[in-house]
C-alpha cells in the first residue's frame, strides 16, 4: 500500500477525500494467487448473491418487530388456514403469513407471581429466566394448538383456540392448565424435542429444576388414559447428559403396530471412555405401542434403542474429520411416507478449527443400524465390543403385534429374557453413515456456525433439486444446493448469503411455506419473511442467469425470473447441473465490442489502479495487455496475460489491477475478463498512457508559490475510479506540461481544478516523515473519533427528548 500514491484519491471539496480513500482501501485487497491448503482441501466457494440487512429491508423481505417480549424461540405455520403463531416471553402472537407487517393479535400468558418469586429466590435471573417463555406450539386438532411454557421454572401447558376461515380469527387461551413436567424444560435455554402424535405426547427433556434428570417421555394429554413411560433415570447407558434436537413420528411398515417415534440428540459418548468428554450424535427410537414391562422395566421403555450418527469428511490415511455435534435436523417428506430423507446440521467439537457440515441420511441406513449387531461391554476392562452371543426372541426393539405374533400382543407379554437383555443393550454397534459417506455441504473456518436447516424440493429443467435454507449463529440465512456430478462427486453451491437481522444474533427457528414460497426466520429481535428466490438480482442477461445455477430461477427470454415447471414457454433457459451458458444462451465468441474503452494516464515510476469488479464472487478475473513495441523494434503488437508478478510490481486485487511502479513499456491496451466454468466475458477495457518523468520539470517557484496546484489524474469512468494521480519522486507533486491558455488540456475538464486544501492534506504522504500507511491510520483514527462524537451527540438528543416526553405527558381528552 505504501507504493500507492495518495494523490490518486483527491477530489474537489476536500471533505470527501477520506470517504473515497476508505472505499479505495477496501478495493485494494490482494487476490490470492493460489488457494490456501484449507481452501484446496474443502473446495469452498463464496455466495453468488450477498445481501445486507439494509438491502433486504429495502427489497423483498418483510420484518415483524412488533412484539413486546422478545425470545421468539418457536413458530407454528398453518398453510391452509393462513396463520403463523410465534411464541415469546409471556406472550403468543398470531401473525398473517402473507404479510407480517399487517396488524397482529396477542395473548398475554405470564407465569404466576408465586412461581416468579420462587424462581428469583432460587437465584435465577428475573429478566431472562423468571418468566413464562413459550417453548412449544404443536397442532392438537383443526381448531386447537397445544402450547407449553417454562412458567418461571415451573413448566405449564394449555390449549389455544383458533377459529378457522374468518377474516379476524378467534384467538384465545383455554382456562385449562396442566403441568408441563416431562413435556417442556424448566429453563428457557435448555434444548429439547417434542412431538404430539395420535393423542400422545412424546418429549426429550429434563424433569427437574436443575436439569440433571433428562429422559425421553411419553405422557398423557387431556382426554387420554395412557400412563406415563420414560427411559431409566440416572443411567448413563440409556442417556448420558443428552441435548435433544428433534423428534418425528415415522411409520416402519403399512401396519400401524410398527409405528415408531424417532429422537435425534447428542450426548457424552459412553463408549469413548470414562475420562473422555467426547460428544456423539444419536438417533433413538421407541415403539408407539410400548407400555413397559410387567415385572421389570415397569413404566420404562422396553423397545428403546439408539445408534450413532456419523457426519465426517474422509481424509488421508483413513483419518476422517468428524463433525460430531448435531445442531438441527429436518425431515423431508417423500411420496413414500415410510422413507423420508433426513437432513442434519453438525458442528465440530474440536478446539483446532471451527466448522459446520450438512449430512443426509436415509431411513434405510437408520433401520439397517437398528437391525444390526448390538454393542456390549465385556472383558476385564469392560471395553465396548460387538455382541456376538445369542439374541433372544422376539428380537429386542421389535414392536409387539397381534397380527404377526399372537403370543406377544403387548410389551408386557415379552419374555423376561427379552426385557433383561434390553436393560443392558440399548446401544447399537454399527453407526448410521450419511448418504455418499460424506457431507453434502461444509463450512470450515467461516465467521459463522450453521444452526438451523429447512429443505425445499424444487423441480428444475434438468431434474429435481433439494435446496437448503440454513440459519447461522450470527443472524444470516444461506441458500445452498448440492449437485451430483457425472463422476459421482458432489459440488457445493452457495447461492445466497443474507444478513437477515441488523445485529448479530442466532437464528432460533425457521418455517418454510412452499405454498406461499416464503421462508420465516425468527431470532431474539423479531421475525423476518423472506422470499425463496431473488432471480432479478442475478443479472440482466441470459448468461448471468444461467451461471447462477439457482433451481428457482431461469431465463425467460427477457429477464431472469422464477422458474415454473408447468410453463410451456420454450424460451426458458436453465442449467443447474453445469451452469453452461454456451449450451443455453445465444452468445457470440467476442463480446468485447460492447465494453467502452477508457483512457488512463500515469507518470513513470508511480502507481496506477485499473478498476474491474467481477459480477459474481465465484468468477475469476484475468488481465491481458497489448503493448506497443518501441520505435526501434517492429511495430507489431502482442497480447499477453498479466500474472501476479513475483516482484509485486503488478498485483491482482479483488476490485482490479494495481501496478505499483509504472514503466514506459506499460503503455498499451488492457483488458479485464471474468472466467466462470467454461464461460468468459469482457468487463473492462483501458488504454493506458505512461508519461515520461523526464518531461515533468516544474520550477521551484511553481511548486511553492502557485495558488492552485494540479495533480495529474486519470479518467474517472462510470464504474468508479479508473486510474488516479501520482506524486513525483520524493513526494513533491509534479505537474504535466501545459500550453498557455490551456490548463492540463489533456485531462477531462472536471478534473482540471482541485482545491489547495486537498493537496496540502496529501503533502504528508510520500515524505520521509510519514508513510502512506501511517497517513491512512491517522485518517481512520480521525474518522472513528468523529463518528463516536456524532453517536454521543445523538444519544444525548434522544435522552433529552425522552425526558421532555416524561415531564410533559400529552393531555387526555375528557
GIVENZI-V943574 format. One record per residue. SS is DSSP state (2 for helix, 1 for strand, 0 for the rest). D_FIRST is the distance of its C-alpha to the first C-alpha in Angstrom with 1 decimal. Layout:
# GIVENZI-V943574
ss d_first
SS D_FIRST
SS D_FIRST
This chain:
# GIVENZI-V943574
ss d_first
0 0.0
0 3.8
0 5.4
0 5.4
0 8.7
2 9.7
2 13.1
2 12.5
2 13.2
0 16.5
0 19.6
0 23.2
0 24.4
0 21.5
0 22.1
0 20.2
2 16.9
2 15.8
2 17.1
2 15.3
2 11.9
2 12.7
2 13.8
2 10.9
2 8.6
2 11.5
2 11.5
0 8.1
0 9.7
1 10.3
0 14.1
0 16.1
0 17.7
0 20.7
0 22.1
0 22.4
2 26.0
2 26.7
2 25.7
2 27.9
2 30.7
2 30.9
0 29.8
0 28.4
0 27.0
0 25.6
0 27.9
0 28.5
1 29.0
1 27.2
1 28.7
0 28.2
2 31.1
2 30.9
2 31.0
2 34.1
2 35.7
0 35.5
0 36.6
0 39.2
0 39.2
1 41.9
1 41.6
1 44.5
0 43.9
0 47.5
0 48.6
0 49.6
0 49.1
0 46.0
0 46.1
0 46.6
0 47.0
1 49.6
1 50.3
1 53.2
1 53.3
1 56.6
0 55.9
0 59.5
0 60.4
0 57.0
1 55.8
1 53.0
1 53.8
1 51.1
1 52.0
0 50.5
1 51.4
0 55.1
1 54.8
1 55.2
1 53.9
1 55.2
1 52.6
0 53.0
0 50.8
0 50.8
0 48.9
0 47.8
0 47.6
0 51.4
0 53.6
0 54.2
1 57.1
1 56.8
1 59.1
1 58.9
0 59.7
0 59.1
0 60.3
0 63.5
2 63.5
2 65.2
2 62.5
2 59.7
2 61.6
2 62.1
2 58.4
2 57.3
2 59.9
0 58.6
0 55.2
0 53.3
0 50.8
0 52.7
0 49.8
0 48.2
0 51.3
0 54.5
0 54.9
0 56.0
1 52.9
1 54.0
1 53.0
1 55.4
1 56.4
1 58.6
1 61.0
0 64.6
0 66.4
0 65.9
0 66.4
1 65.2
1 62.0
1 62.2
1 59.8
1 59.0
1 57.1
0 56.5
0 58.9
0 57.4
0 57.9
0 61.2
0 60.4
1 62.5
1 63.1
1 64.7
1 64.9
1 63.3
1 65.6
1 64.1
0 66.4
0 65.2
0 65.2
0 65.2
0 62.9
0 62.8
0 63.2
0 65.2
1 62.9
1 64.6
1 64.8
1 67.8
1 70.0
1 70.3
1 67.8
1 67.9
1 66.2
0 62.9
0 63.2
0 62.4
0 60.7
0 57.8
0 55.8
0 56.4
0 52.7
0 50.4
0 47.6
0 49.7
0 49.1
0 52.3
1 53.8
1 56.9
1 59.0
1 62.2
1 64.2
0 68.0
0 68.7
1 67.3
1 64.2
1 62.0
1 59.3
1 57.1
1 56.6
1 57.7
0 61.1
0 60.8
0 59.1
0 56.9
0 55.8
0 57.2
0 59.9
1 58.1
1 60.1
1 60.6
1 63.4
1 65.7
1 67.3
1 69.7
0 69.0
0 71.5
0 74.5
0 73.8
0 76.2
0 74.0
0 73.5
0 70.2
1 68.9
1 65.9
0 64.4
0 65.7
0 64.4
0 62.5
0 62.7
0 59.4
0 60.7
0 61.0
0 57.8
0 55.5
0 53.2
0 52.5
1 50.0
1 51.3
1 49.2
1 51.6
1 55.3
1 56.9
1 60.4
1 60.7
0 64.1
0 64.8
0 67.8
0 69.9
0 72.1
2 71.2
2 72.4
2 69.3
0 66.8
1 64.2
1 61.4
1 58.1
1 55.8
1 52.2
1 50.8
1 49.0
1 50.6
1 50.6
0 51.8
2 55.2
2 55.2
2 52.0
0 53.9
0 55.1
0 52.1
0 49.4
0 47.6
0 46.5
1 46.7
1 48.1
1 48.4
1 52.0
1 54.2
1 57.7
1 60.7
1 64.1
1 67.1
0 68.0
0 71.7
0 71.1
0 73.5
0 73.2
0 75.8
0 79.4
0 80.0
0 76.5
0 73.1
0 74.9
0 72.4
1 69.8
0 68.2
0 70.1
0 67.7
0 64.3
1 62.0
1 58.3
1 55.9
1 52.3
1 49.7
0 47.1
0 43.6
1 41.6
1 39.4
0 41.1
0 39.2
2 39.8
2 43.1
2 44.4
0 42.1
0 41.3
1 38.6
1 40.8
0 40.1
0 43.1
1 43.0
1 44.4
1 42.8
1 44.6
1 47.1
1 48.2
1 51.4
1 51.3
0 54.8
0 56.2
0 59.4
0 61.0
0 61.0
0 61.6
0 58.3
0 55.3
1 51.8
1 50.1
1 46.3
1 44.8
1 41.4
1 40.7
1 38.2
0 37.6
0 39.1
0 36.9
0 34.8
0 32.5
0 30.8
0 31.4
1 32.8
1 35.2
1 37.4
1 40.1
1 43.3
1 46.3
1 49.9
1 53.2
2 56.5
2 58.0
2 55.7
2 56.4
2 60.2
2 60.0
2 58.6
2 61.4
0 64.0
0 62.9
0 63.7
1 63.5
1 61.7
1 63.9
1 63.9
1 66.2
0 66.7
0 66.9
0 63.2
0 63.4
1 60.6
1 59.8
1 61.3
1 62.6
0 66.0
0 68.5
0 71.8
0 74.1
0 72.7
0 75.4
0 76.6
0 75.4
0 71.9
0 70.1
0 67.7
0 70.0
0 71.0
0 74.8
0 76.5
0 80.1
0 79.7
0 78.7
0 80.3
0 83.4
0 83.6
0 80.2
0 80.0
0 77.9
2 75.7
2 78.6
2 80.6
0 78.1
0 79.8
2 79.0
2 77.5
2 74.8
2 74.1
2 73.9
2 71.5
2 69.2
2 69.1
2 67.4
0 65.5
0 63.0
1 60.1
1 59.8
0 58.9
0 56.9
0 53.5
1 52.6
0 50.0
0 47.7
2 48.1
2 46.5
2 46.2
0 42.5
0 40.6
0 40.0
1 36.6
1 34.3
1 31.3
1 29.7
0 27.0
0 26.6
0 26.0
0 29.6
0 33.0
1 35.7
1 38.8
1 41.0
1 42.1
1 44.4
1 45.1
1 46.3
1 48.1
1 47.2
1 49.1
1 46.9
0 47.9
0 47.5
1 48.9
1 48.6
1 45.4
1 44.9
1 41.9
1 40.5
1 39.5
1 37.8
1 37.3
1 34.7
0 34.6
0 32.0
0 33.8
1 32.5
1 34.7
1 33.9
1 35.9
1 36.2
1 38.6
1 39.3
1 40.6
1 43.0
0 42.3
0 45.1
0 44.3
0 44.8
0 41.1
1 39.8
1 36.7
1 35.0
1 33.7
1 32.0
1 33.0
1 31.9
1 30.1
1 31.5
1 30.6
0 34.2
0 34.3
0 32.4
0 32.0
0 31.5
0 35.1
0 36.9
0 38.8
0 42.5
1 44.5
1 44.3
1 47.1
1 47.2
1 49.4
0 50.1
0 52.7
0 50.3
0 47.2
1 45.5
1 43.7
1 44.3
1 41.9
1 42.7
1 40.9
0 41.6
0 40.3
1 42.6
1 43.2
1 41.3
1 42.8
1 40.7
1 41.7
0 41.6
0 39.8
0 37.4
2 37.9
2 37.0
2 33.4
0 32.9
0 32.8
0 35.0
0 36.5
2 38.4
2 35.8
2 33.4
2 36.4
2 37.5
2 34.1
2 34.0
0 37.0
0 38.3
0 42.0
0 42.5
1 41.3
1 42.4
1 42.3
0 45.5
0 45.3
0 43.6
0 41.1
1 39.8
1 42.3
1 44.1
0 46.1
0 49.8
0 51.7
0 55.0
0 53.6
0 55.5
0 52.9
0 52.2
0 48.9
0 47.2
1 44.4
0 42.8
0 41.7
0 40.5
0 41.1
0 39.1
0 37.2
0 38.1
2 38.0
2 39.8
2 42.9
0 42.9
0 41.5
0 42.4
0 39.3
0 39.2
0 37.4
0 35.3
0 33.8
2 31.2
2 33.6
2 33.0
0 29.4
0 28.9
1 26.9
1 24.3
1 23.8
1 20.4
1 19.9
1 17.3
1 17.6
0 17.7
0 15.0
0 12.4
0 10.2
1 11.8
1 11.7
1 15.0
1 16.0
0 18.3
0 19.2
0 22.0
0 25.1
0 25.5
0 23.4
0 25.7
0 24.9
1 22.8
1 20.8
1 21.5
1 20.5
1 23.0
1 23.1
1 26.3
1 25.8
1 28.6
0 30.2
0 30.8
0 34.1
0 35.4
0 35.1
0 36.5
0 35.3
0 34.8
1 31.6
1 30.2
1 28.1
1 25.6
1 23.4
0 19.7
0 18.8
0 15.6
0 15.7
0 16.1
0 14.2
0 11.0
0 11.5
1 12.2
1 10.7
1 13.1
1 11.8
0 14.5
0 14.6
1 14.3
1 13.1
1 9.9
1 11.1
0 8.6
0 11.9
0 14.9
0 18.3
2 21.7
2 22.6
2 19.9
0 22.2
1 24.0
1 24.7
1 22.0
1 23.4
1 21.9
1 24.5
1 24.8
1 27.1
1 29.1
0 32.2
0 34.0
1 32.8
1 30.1
1 29.4
1 27.3
1 25.0
1 23.3
1 24.0
1 22.3
1 23.8
1 21.1
1 22.3
1 20.6
1 22.1
0 22.9
2 21.5
2 25.1
2 26.5
0 24.5
0 26.5
0 27.0
0 29.5
2 29.0
2 31.2
2 29.1
2 25.9
2 27.5
2 30.4
0 29.5
0 30.1
0 27.5
0 24.3
0 23.0
0 19.6
0 19.5
0 18.5
0 19.0
0 21.4
0 20.8
1 22.7
0 24.6
0 22.0
1 19.4
0 16.6
0 17.1
0 15.3
0 14.4
0 14.9
0 13.7
0 14.2
0 16.4
2 16.4
2 16.5
2 15.1
0 18.5
0 18.7
0 20.7
0 23.1
0 24.4
0 28.2
0 30.5
0 34.2
0 36.6
0 36.9
0 33.8
0 30.6
0 27.7
0 30.1
0 27.8
0 25.6
0 26.8
2 29.1
2 27.1
2 24.0
0 26.0
0 26.5
0 23.7
0 24.7
2 24.4
2 23.1
2 19.8
2 19.4
2 20.3
2 17.8
2 15.0
0 16.8
0 15.2
0 11.7
0 11.4
0 14.7
0 15.7
0 16.4
0 13.3
0 9.6
2 7.1
2 6.8
2 10.6
2 11.1
2 9.8
2 12.0
2 14.8
2 14.7
2 14.9
2 17.8
2 19.6
2 19.5
2 20.8
2 23.6
2 24.6
2 24.9
2 26.9
2 29.2
2 29.8
2 30.8
2 33.1
2 34.7
2 35.3
2 36.9
2 39.1
2 40.3
2 41.1
2 43.0
2 44.9
2 45.9
2 47.1
2 49.2
2 50.8
2 51.6
2 53.2
2 55.2
0 56.3
0 57.2
0 58.3
0 62.1
0 63.8
0 66.5
0 69.9
